[in-house]
Amino acid sequence: MPDRETEDEAKMRRVIAENIRRVEEMLQFLPLHPETVKDVRAKVGLLRTILLEQRAPAFALVGRRGAGKSSLVNALFGAKVAEVGHVKSQTGQGKWFDYRSERGAISVLDTRGIQEGSRPTEDDPAKDAVASILAPLRRKVPDVILFLVKATEADSGVDADLAVLERIYAEIEREHRFRPPLVAIATHCDVLEPKGTRLHLASAEPREEVDEKLARVSEVEHHLETKIKARPKLAPHLVWTRGLSSYMSFREGGELRGDERWRVDELVGTLFKHMPDAGRGTFVRIARVRGLQEQLATDLTRATAVICTGVAAVPIPVADVFPITAMQMALVAGIAWLSGRPLDKKAAAEFLGAMGANVGAAVVLREGFRALMKVVAPGLGSMISGAIAFAGTMAVGAAARQYFLRGGSIDDARRAFADAKAAAEEEGKRQEEEVRRGMNGSPPPPASDA
């Protein structure tokens, strides 16, 4: 559950929970093949996890002193949230640090530098750096482990670092029966030769110098990846090896003075890909990477559209009027929430209302026509409304993405609605055919790559 939830957000969450509960109850009455019902249940689960079961994603940062662990924390959030030690090791006892803002919270285990040559600034009762790392890992398991190595030290003592990493994985396995994905990062790539060449502003630098620097980065990445893959206890868990720069400079009051981050967005995308669904919503709100917001919003839209298509198949007059409309409302609220706004039913309702006839009237006509057809010809009405429910929901999601994520106007959202509805009509017919096959007791067709 997110931190500092308002009363309105809590109310909206209860509404979404009730809608999902009703849909789950209706699934037992759907005249569909069991495999189709299973797929719909999985999509209901996705909605529940992302919209109702969010939690702070948890990352463990492991590396020796000077590898840039605290700097990476700041780089992920674009703000000064962790102190950076320039001379002595800054981080003392390993601890889970919760970064909070109005958008949510992220939990980061910032650890003592392994192989450090001096005591850290902060107090730490642990007898050594490794013990300091293992203690908090027993209390909480990370979603992803980030192993940091300074680019200029990638061939210096890395074997000893990896031996520590193996101990860490063994401890997590023993305590939690889980081995998190491993992300290997070569930090401080900005200081590789030619040192003055700015990778974060590569378009303004001489091409040959950029290529020379990138070649050195590639060498470091290859060396680091080779070292990790040579260890059977670590190799299966390595999902990404990349060099980057996380350098940011802040004035005394926390004001940003310089920003030389490079490839941090790629790192954010990798973390998003490998974390559990429960942490993704909060992560994209805080990271504010448009592509990830779009990806998650599109996943929610498709899941909701398939659910609404299934609900439309229920052969009971007007049984789907409230659930479909309510699920579309929840979809709009969810996309607005991903953009950084509160989870607000009123805002979702106002958005749909502002869309005018393109949405509002279509919903009324669709529901009325569906109810009539189910009375006159049960089954036929379901088949007609299934495709419309799918295409309409896909259109609602597209309009919400245009308005909330891309900052478009209501007119832009209306155009997005019309375009998406037209584009989804053919797929809606395929979804309709799947419902028809299910009502006849046939298995659903094999999943396509489309």
N, C-alpha and C positions, 0 to 999 in steps of 0.2 A: 504494500500500500504506500503511495507517495507521501512524502513529508508535508506537513502544514496544509492539509487538505481543507478547503473552505466548506461551509455548510452546503452551498449550491453544488459544488463538485461531489460531495458525498451523496447528495440527493440524486444527481444525475447517474452516479455509479450504481445506486440502488435501482434506478429505472432500467439501466442496461442489464443488470443482473436479473431482474424480473423478466425482461424480454427474452433473454437467453434461456432462462428456465422454461418459459412457455414454449419456445421453439423446441427445446429438448423433449418436452412432454408430447408435442405434436409429432415428433419424428416416429413415434411408435405406431402412428396411424397412417404414415405415408405408404401408399401402394407401390413401393419401389423395391428394386432388387436389393438384397442385404449389402452388397458391395457399394451400391450408391448411397445407401443410408450411412454406411461406415464412413464414406468420404465426406458427407455432409456433417456428420458428428465431429470429424477431425477439424473441419473448418469452423464449427461452433467453438471447439476447444481453442483454436487460434484466437478468435475474437475474445473469448473469456480471458485467456492468458495476457494478451496485450492490453486490453482495456480495463481489466478488473484485478489482475494479479501482478501489477508492476512492482518491481523492487529495484534497488540500486544495483547496477552491475558491479562486479568485484574483480579488480585486476591486481596481481602481485608483480611488483617491479624488483628484479634481482640483478645485481651487477656490482662490480668493485667500486671503490671510492673514485669519484670523478667521471664515472660513466654517464652521468647526466640523468639520474633517476628523478630528482626533484625538478629539474628543468623540463623533463618530459611531462610531468604532471601539469606544470604551468602551460606547456604548449598544447596539451589536449583541450584545455578549457579557455585558452586565450586570456588568462588573467593570472595574477600573482597569488597563488593559493598554497605554495610550498616554498620554504626558504632554501636558497641555493648556497652550498658551502664552497667558497672559492679557494680556501687554503686548507682548512682541516675538514675532516668528515663531519657533515652537518647532522645527518640522521642518526639518532641514538637507538633506543630499543625499537625493534620492529613493531609497527602499529598500523592498524587500519585507520586511515584518514578519510573522513567523510567530507567531500566538497559539496556544499549546498548553495542553491540559488533559487530564485522563484521558479525555475524550470524543473528542478528536481535535485537529486543527489547521486553521486558516484562514489563508491568505496574503493580506495586505493591502499594497498599494503606497500608502504615506502619503507625499505629495509636498510639496515646498516650495510655499508660497503663490504663485500667479501674481500679477504686478503688486505684489509686496510692496515696502514702502518702506524696509526695513532688512535687514541681514544676519541670517540665522537664528542661533539659539543654537548649533545643531550646525554643525560644519564641513562645507563643501561646495565641492569643487574646481571644480564646473561654473561657467561664466561667467555664466549667468543661470538664472532659475527654469525656463524652458521646457527648456533643455538638461538640467537636473537631472531633469526628468520623462522626457525621451526616452531617456536612457541606460538606466535599468532596464527600460523597455518593450521595448528591443531584445533583452534577455536572456530575457524571459518575457512571454507574452501574457496579459492579464487575461480572465476569463470575462465580466465586466461592468464598464463604466466608470460611476462615480458622479460626476456633476458637481454640485458644491455651491455654492449662492449664498445669502448671508445675506438673509433675507426683507426686511429694512429697506434692502437695497442692490440689490434686484432690478432697479431702473430706473437704476442708476448704474454705467456702465462695463461693462455686460454684453457689449456687442458685442466689446470687446477680449478678454474672457474666451473668448468663443465662437471668435474667430479662433485663439486658442491651442489650443482643443479641436480645431479642424479640423487643425492641424498634428500634433497627437497622433494623430488617426485616420489621417492620411496616413502617418505613420511606422509605425504598426502594420500598415497595409496593405502597405507596402513590405517590412517585415521578416517578416511572418507570413502574408500573403495572407488576412487575416481582419479583419473589422470587428465588434467586440463590440457587444452591445446597450448602449444609453445610458439611464441612469436620471438624471433631473434632480430635484434636491432643493432646496427652499427651507428653509433651516435657521433656527433661532432664532425660530420662529413664536410662541413663548411671550412674546416681548417686544413683539409687535404690540399696538396699542390695542384694547380697554382692557387695559392691561398687567397689572393685577391679576387678570384673569379667567383661571382655571386650566383649560386645555383638557384636561389629563390627569385632572381631577376635574370634568368639565363637569356632571355630574348634581347637584353641590353648589353650582353657580353659577346666578345669575339667567339665565333662558332668553334674554331679550333681549340681554344682554351677551355670552353665548356666540354667539348668532346674529351679532351685530355683528363679533365677532372672526373667526368663520368666514368671513364675507363678505370681510374683508380678506385672509385666507389665500387664498380663491378668486381674488381679484384678482391676487395675487402669482403664483399658479400659472398663471393665464391669460396674464399678461404674459410669464413665463418660457417657457412653451410656444410662444407666438406668435413670440418671438425665435428659438427654436431651429428651428421649422418653416419659418422664412423663409430658412434656409440649406440649400440642396440637398445639401450634403455631409454634413450632420448629421441632417436630418429623417428619412430612411429608417430610421435606427437608434434613434430615440427610442421607448421602450416604456412610459415611465411618468414623469409629472410630478406631484410632490406636495409639499406643505408639511408639516413635522413639527418636533418638538422632541426633541432628544437630550440635554437637560441632565441631568447626574448630578453630584453633589458627593461627594467622598471625603475622609475624614480622612487625616492624615499616614501612618498605617499601611495605608491602602488600604480601610478600612472604609467602607461606604456611609453617607453622611450625608443625602443627599436624592436623590429620583428623580422627575423631571418628564417622563419620556419620553412622547411622544404620537405615535401612528401608526408607531412603529418596527416593530411586528408586521406592519403592511401592507408595509413595506419588505422585511422578511424574506421574506414571501410572494412578492413580486415577484422578488427575487433567486433564490429557489428555482425559480420558474417558468422563468426565462430562463438558468439555468446548465446545463451538461452533466450527464447522468445520473451520471457518475463522481464528481462533487462533491456530489451531493444527499444521499447517506447521511450523510456526515460533517457536512454543514451542519445537517441536522435534529437530529442528536445534540447539537451544540453550541448551536444556537439554542433548542432545547427548546420549540418551538411545537407544541402538541398537534395542531392541525389538519394541519400539514405532515407530522408523523409518521404520522398516520392515513392521509393521502393516499398517501404512499409505501408504507406497509404494505398498503394496499388494492390498489395497483398490483402489488406483489409477489405478493399472494394470487391475484389474477386470472391473472397470468402463470403461476404455478405450477399453478393449477387447469386451465388450458388445456393445459399441458404434460402433466400427469397424464392428462388425457382422451385425448390423442394416444398416450401410452405404452400406455394400456389397450387400444388398438386393435391392438397388435401380435399377430398370430395365432400366437403361440408359447406353449405352456403354461408358466405361472409366470414368463414372461420379465419381467413388469412388477411382480412382488412387491417386489423390492428397490428398483428405481428409484423407484416411487411412494412407498413408505414413506420412503425416504431423502430424496426431494424435499420431502415434508411435514415431515420433521425439520429440513431446512435452512430451510424457511419459518419455522418456529417460532423457530429460532436467529436468523434474520435480523431478525424483528420484535423479539425481545428485544434485539438489538444496537442497533436504531434507538432503543429506549427509553433507551439509555445503558449497558446492561449489556454485559459482554464477549461475544464471539462464542463461545458455549460449547455443545458438543454434549451434555454431561451435563445442563445446565440444561434444554435442550430435551427430552431424554428423560424427565427427572423431571416436567416439565410434562405431557407426554402420558400418562405413567404415572399422575399424580395425577388426571387427568381420569376415570379409571376406565372402566367399561363403555361409557360414551357415546362414547369414542373407541377405547380399546384393543381391546375385544371386537369392535367394528364393523369395525376394520381386519382382524382375524384372520378373521372370518366372510367379509368381502368378498373377501379374497385367496384364501381356500380355495374359495369358491364360483366365483370367476373361473377359477381353475386347473382345477377340475372341468369347468366348462362348455367350456373350450377343448379339453379332451380329448374330451368327448362330442360337442360340436358346435362345431368351430372357426368363428369368425366370430360365432355367436350369443352366445357368452360375452363376446366383446369388446363387442357392442352392449349387452348388459345392464350390463356393468361400467363403460362409459364415462360414463354419466350419474351413477353412484354415485361414481366417482372425482372427477368435477367437483364435485358437491355436497359430498362429504366433505372435499375440500381447501378449498373455500370456508368450510366450517364450522370447520376447524382454524384457518384464518387469522383468522376472527372471534373465536374463543375466545382466541387468542394476543393479539389487539389488546385485548380486554377485560381480560385479566390483566396484560400487560406495559405497555401504554400508558395504560390508564385506572386501573390499580391495583385492579382488581376481585379478588374472592376466587375460589377454585377453583369454588365453587358458581355464582358469576356467570359464570365461563368456561363451565361446563357448560350453563347456560341459553343463553348466546350461541351455543354450538355447535349446540344443538337448534334454536334459532330460525333460524340461518343455513342449516342443512341443509335445513329445510323450505322456506325462501324460495328456495333455489338449485335445488330439484328440477326446476322447470319449465325453467329455463335449462339445466340439465344435459341435459334431454331434447332441447333445441334443439341443444346441442353434439353430442349423440349422433346426431341427424339429419344434422348436417353430416358426421360421420364416415361415416355410411351412404352419403351422396351421394358422398363421396370414394372409398369402396370400390367404388362402381359407376362411377367414372370421371367423375362429374358435377362441374362447378365448384361451389364453395361459394356459398351465397346472398349477395346484396348485404348489406354491413354495415348494421345498423340504428342508430338514434340511441339505442336503449335502453342 
